[in-house]
């Protein structure tokens, strides 16, 4: 008889949009540095903006790992982006968080002091948390990560994802309403209520 999946795996083994919503408000630390997630984006293999759209490759191999796998990739040859795998080929991009732990270290890594700019955007967030290719394919449930789900699912706003040219009509970007820590304000604040 199969053993039930641990709670951590069950949290991520779900529809990618549900997980992207649920991650807003979760606490994320990397080696004790981080804060509360305020913005996410969902990506699924059946839509052309996703790295998994054409199937597994060397670059996206981690995206086909088990729920809770960390998927890290580089954009523009400069910035690292942090994602969490849900079901195979489905992942949530962590776009922004409110920095609460290790602000001095984040400021030194980013070369600035304004807390609003430390983790407002996936490249900034990864730089502040020292996320890079060495973490690709690791397990979010183990060191150097510390993850705690949001205590409650709060109010959210949704809108189209940022920086893509395909599947631009999908409203799969989620965030905390009016947060000053978002990567970019939502153009049209479309409130969502908790499930």
N, C-alpha and C positions, 0 to 999 in steps of 0.2 A: 504494500500500500504506500502510495506517495506521501511524503511529508508535506504539510502546508508550507507555503512560501513565508519567509520571515516578513514581519510588518514593513520593514524598509523596502523590500522588493515589491510587496503588494502596493505600496504607496506609488511607485513608479510604473508598475505593470497595469497601465490604464490608457485610455484615449489621450492622445498628446495634448489636445485642447484642454481637457479636464486637468491634466497635470500642470500645464502652463498657467492656468488660473490658480490652481492650488498652491503653486510655488510662490506666488506673490504673498509676502508676509513671512516666509520661512527665513530662518537664520542660517547663514552660510559663513563658515570660517575656513581659511586655509592656513595651517600652521598658526592658529590663534588670531589671524587677521581677517577682518571682514565686517559683516553686518547683516541687515535685514533686506531681503530682495524686494524691490519695488516695481520691477518691469521685466517682462519675459516675452518671448515669441515662440510660437509652435511651428514645427516643420514635420511634414509627413511624406512618405515615399510616393504618394499618388499625386503630388503637386510639383510643378516644375522648378520652384524656387529651392526645393530641398536638395541637399547634397546626395541624398539616397535615391533620387528620382531615376537614375540610370543603373541602380544596383550597386553592389559592394565593389569598392576599389581599395587600393592601398591607403589612400588618403582618408577615406571614410570608414575604414574597417571597424573602428570603435563604435560607430553609429549602429552597427548590427549586433552589438554585444547585449548582455542581459540587462534588465531594468536596473537603473542606478549606475550604469557605466558612465564615466566621464569622457566626453568627446571634445577634443581641443583641436582647432585648426587655425591657420593663419590667413588673414585677408590683406589684400594690397601689398603682400610681401613684408608687412610691418607689424600688424596688430594680431594678437592671439585672441580667440573667442572661446568662451567656456559654455559647454552644453551638457545637458543630462539626458541620457537615453531613457526612453519609456519602453515601448515595444520595439522589436527589431526594425530599424530604418526610421524610427520616429524619435525626434529629439527636441528639447526645449533650450533655446538660447537664453542665457541670463544676460539681460541688457543693462541692468542698473541695480544698485543697492544703496541703502543708507549706511554709511560707514559708522560703526560703533566701537569696534575693537581694533587696536593697533593703528590709530590715526597718525601717529608720528612716523611710523614705518611706511605707511601708505604715502604720506606727504613726501618723504624722502625718495621713495621709488618714483613718484610722479613729478617731483621737482616743483611742487606748489603746495600752498597751505589751505586753499578754499575747500572745505569739506564737500560742498556741492559738486565740485568738479573731480573729486577723487575717483568715483566709481560710476559716473553718469555716462554710460556708453560701454559696449562690450570690450573695446580695446583698452579704455581707461581702467575698467574693472579688472581685467586680466593683468595689467601692469601693476596696479595697486596691490593685488593679491599674489603677485609673482607666479601667475599661471602661464605655463608654456608647454611645449611639446612633450616634456618629460612626464606630464600628468595625463596625456592622452591614453585612453584605454584602462585607466585605473578605476577603482571602485569608490564611489562617493561615500560609502559606509565605512571606509578605513582611513587611517592617517595618510596624508596630512589634513584630510578634510574633517570638519565637524559640521553636521547638518541637523537641524531641528525643524520639523514642520511648523507652519503657522498655527498658533493656538486655536484660532477661528478663521474662517474664510470671510474677509471683510469686503466692503464695496470695491468694485473694480470699474475701470473704463476700458474700452476696447477700440481698436482702430486697425488700419492696414499696417503691415510690417514695413520696416524702414530699410532702404539701401538695396532693394531688389528690383528686378525688371520683369520677372515672371510671377504669375499668380498674385499680382498686386492687389486684387480685389478682395482677397480673403482677410477678414477682420481678426487676425490671429495674433495681434499684439495686445498685451494686457498690462495694466498698471494701476497704481494707487492714484485715485483722483487728486489732482492739484499738487502732487508731490513736487517739491523743488529739487529732488534728486533724480528725476527722470532724465533719460538721455536726450529727449526732445519732448515738448508738450504734445499732447494729443490734439490733432486739428479739430476734430469734432468729438467732444466728450460724450461718448455713448455709454451711459452707466449700465452696469450689469449688477444684478442682485446675486447674492450667494445662493448656491443650490440648496 
